[in-house]
Amino acid sequence: SGKKERPSPNASISQTIGTTVVSVTYGRPGLKGRDIQSLLPAGKVWRTGANESTAITFSSDVKVGDKAIKAGTYSLYTIPGEYEMTIIINSKMSWGTQYDEAQDVARTNVPVNGGDFVEWLTIEFDSLSGSKANMNIRWGDYWVAVPIEAQ
C-alpha cells in the first residue's frame, strides 16, 4: 500500500454511558525522550493529540464537567496548566492546529492528577456507573479525569 506510517498513529475508543455512546478519535504522539512540559506549554491551547483535530462524538446530549453539550461531533482541545486543565469542546473540525476560539461550544476545568508514566498519549474511560464515566487523558506523568454524564 502507498500509505506512509504516521509517527503519531491514530487511535479511537468508544464507551457507552447509560444509553449514550461517546467516541473519541485522535492521533497518539509519543514522548520519544522529549520533556512533557515542553510539549504541553502551560496556558497554551493544545490540540490534544497529533495530526487532525481530536474528534469526540456524543450520540445524545451529555454534560462534560459542568457544561451541557448537545449530541454531535466536536473537536477536543485542552489548555494545560500546572494544577488544572481547561477542556474545550469546539465545533470546528480541521487540521488540529487551526483552533478558532469563536467556535468554542463549552469550556470546563478539571484538576491535574499525577499518574503512572505513559509514553504515548492515551485517552480511556473508567469510573463507569449508570449514567456517568470519566474520560481520562494521560501523557507522560500528566493525567486528567474529565467527568461525562449522559442526560
N, C-alpha and C positions, 0 to 999 in steps of 0.2 A: 504494500500500500504506500502511497506517496505521502502519508501523514508523518509529520515530524513529531518526535516525542517532546512533550512540554516539560520544561524544568519544574513547573508547578502543576502537577496533574490535577485534573478536575475530579470532584467527588460530589456525591449527593446523598442526602439522608432524608428519610421521611418518617414522621411519627404521628400516629393517631392520638388525639387528645379529646376525650369524650367521643363525639362523632365528627370532630374536625380533623382534617389531615393537614399537617404542617410539613412542607418540604423545603429543603434548602439545597441549592446547587452552588458550588464555589470552587475556586482554584486553591490548591493547598501548597503554599510556599513552604520550603524547608529553611531552617536557620542556617545550615551549612557553615557553621563556625562563626556566624555573624552575631553581633550583640542585639538582643531583643529590644533594648532601649533605643538603639539607632534605627531599627525597623519600624517601631511604633512611637514616633515622637509625640510626647505629651501635648495635648491641646490642638493637634492637627487631625483633620478628617482623614480616616483610613478606609480603603475600600473593603476591608475585612476579608481579604483573600488576595488572589492574584488574577491576572487576565481580565475577563469581563466582570461586570458588576456581579456581586454575590446576590443571587435571587432567592427570595423567600416567598412562598405561596401559602395562603390560608384558604381552605375550601369553604369556610364560613367565618362569620365575624369572631374576633378574638380581642382579648386585652393583652398587650405586650407591656410588661411592667404595669404602670398605672394608666396607660393610654389605650383607648378603644380604637381598633383598626377594622375596617370593612374587609370582607372577603376579597381576594385578588392576589396579584403577583406584584411584588415590590423589590426594590434594591435595598440591601442592608449595608449601612455604613456605620462606623463607630468613631468616637473620639477618645483615644486612650488618655488616661490620667493616672497619677500615682495611686490614688485611693478610690477613684470611681471611673467608670467608663460610660460615656453617653452612647446610647443605642439609637440609631437614626433609621426610621422607616421612610423610604423615599420612593416617589412614583416614577422616576426616570430610570430606564434600563439603558446601559451604554457600556462602552469600554470603561472599566471601573474608575478611571481617573477623571472622568468628566462629571464630577459631582456638581449638582445645582441645588443650592440650599433653598431656592424658591419652590422647589418641588418636594420639600420635606412634608410628609404626612403626619409624623409624630416624632418626638424625642423623649426618651426616658433615661434615667440614670440608674446604674447598678453598681454595687461595691466591687472592687477588685479583690480577689482572693489569691493567696499563694497556693500553688499546686505542684504536683509532680512534674518534672521536666518532660515536655513533648517536643520532638524535633519538627514535626510537620503540623501546620495549623489544623486543628481538629474542631469540628462542630458536632456535638452529640446531645442527646436528650436523656434526662434522668428525672428522678423525684416525681414519677408519674403517680397521679391519684385522680380518679374520677374525671374531673374537667380541667386538671392543671398538670403542667410539667415545667421543668427548667430546660432551656436551651443553653448548653454550656459552650463557650468559645474559649479554646485553650491554645496557647502557643508559647514555647519556652516555659517559663515558670509563671506565666500570666494566665489567669483564669477568671472568667466572669460567668455567673449563672443568671440568665435572663428569664424571669417568670412569664409563662404564657398560659392564659386561661381561656378555654372555649366559652363562648357566650350562649 
